[in-house]
């Protein structure tokens, strides 16, 4: 299985990858208000939530899945319903 080949930085809903792939790590940076976010197995907002979390205000969280990358069969789509959240996703 390959290592991280690409990164995507998102501050609002958006496509990370248009086809099947693996997520190796996620860095979540949250400003003043904190909030929820999800990574969906889809190419648009509305697919199955594979990874979902709520992060507190003024925090950073690094999630490392490199030992067991998370598989997305359709696509990788970030759903960030609030504001003040930045997701950086390492994927292949």
Order of alpha helices (4+ residues) and beta strands (2+ residues): beta-beta-beta-beta-beta-beta-beta-beta-beta
